[in-house]
């Protein structure tokens, strides 16, 4: 009987842990730098709008900016 309770408890803990990790990943968004967009027309503005897990897409080009990148934000060039 005690073994069955321990097994059930272990499965419940593993399930909760998996969900706790998966939920933030599922809410990640992609932000694309758009030079015609008044609100997000610099890489830093995109970084500031991003949350952990988000990806910022930067179009081909030359950019002269000093950047402060938050942990957990991905920047990709396209």
C-alpha positions in Angstrom: 0.0 0.0 0.0 2.8 2.5 0.9 4.6 1.7 -2.3 1.5 2.6 -4.4 1.1 5.9 -2.6 4.8 6.7 -3.1 4.5 5.9 -6.8 1.4 8.0 -7.2 3.0 10.9 -5.4 6.1 10.6 -7.6 4.1 10.6 -10.8 2.1 13.7 -9.5 5.4 15.6 -8.7 6.8 14.7 -12.2 3.7 15.9 -13.9 3.5 19.2 -12.1 7.2 19.8 -12.7 6.8 19.1 -16.4 3.8 21.5 -16.7 5.7 24.2 -14.7 8.5 24.0 -17.3 6.3 23.8 -20.4 3.9 26.6 -19.6 6.4 29.5 -20.1 7.7 27.9 -23.2 4.3 27.7 -24.7 3.6 31.4 -24.2 6.8 32.5 -26.1 6.1 35.0 -28.9 8.1 36.3 -31.9 8.7 40.0 -32.3 9.8 41.2 -35.7 11.8 44.5 -36.0 9.8 46.7 -38.4 11.4 49.9 -39.4 8.0 51.3 -40.6 6.5 50.6 -37.1 6.8 53.7 -34.9 6.6 51.6 -31.7 9.2 49.0 -32.4 11.7 50.6 -34.8 14.9 49.8 -33.0 16.4 46.5 -31.8 16.5 47.8 -28.2 12.7 48.7 -28.3 12.0 45.1 -29.4 14.2 43.7 -26.6 12.4 46.0 -24.1 9.0 44.7 -25.3 10.1 41.0 -25.2 9.7 38.6 -22.3 11.8 35.5 -21.4 11.4 32.9 -24.1 10.5 35.4 -26.8 12.4 35.6 -30.1 13.2 38.8 -31.9 13.6 38.7 -35.7 15.9 41.3 -37.2 15.9 41.8 -41.0 19.1 42.0 -43.0 20.9 45.3 -42.6 23.4 47.3 -40.6 22.4 48.5 -37.2 24.4 50.9 -34.9 23.0 50.5 -31.4 24.2 49.7 -27.9 22.1 46.8 -26.7 21.1 45.5 -23.3 19.8 42.0 -23.8 17.6 40.4 -21.1 18.2 36.8 -20.2 16.1 34.3 -22.1 15.5 36.5 -25.2 16.7 35.1 -28.5 17.7 37.4 -31.4 17.7 36.0 -34.9 18.8 37.6 -38.2 16.8 37.0 -41.3 
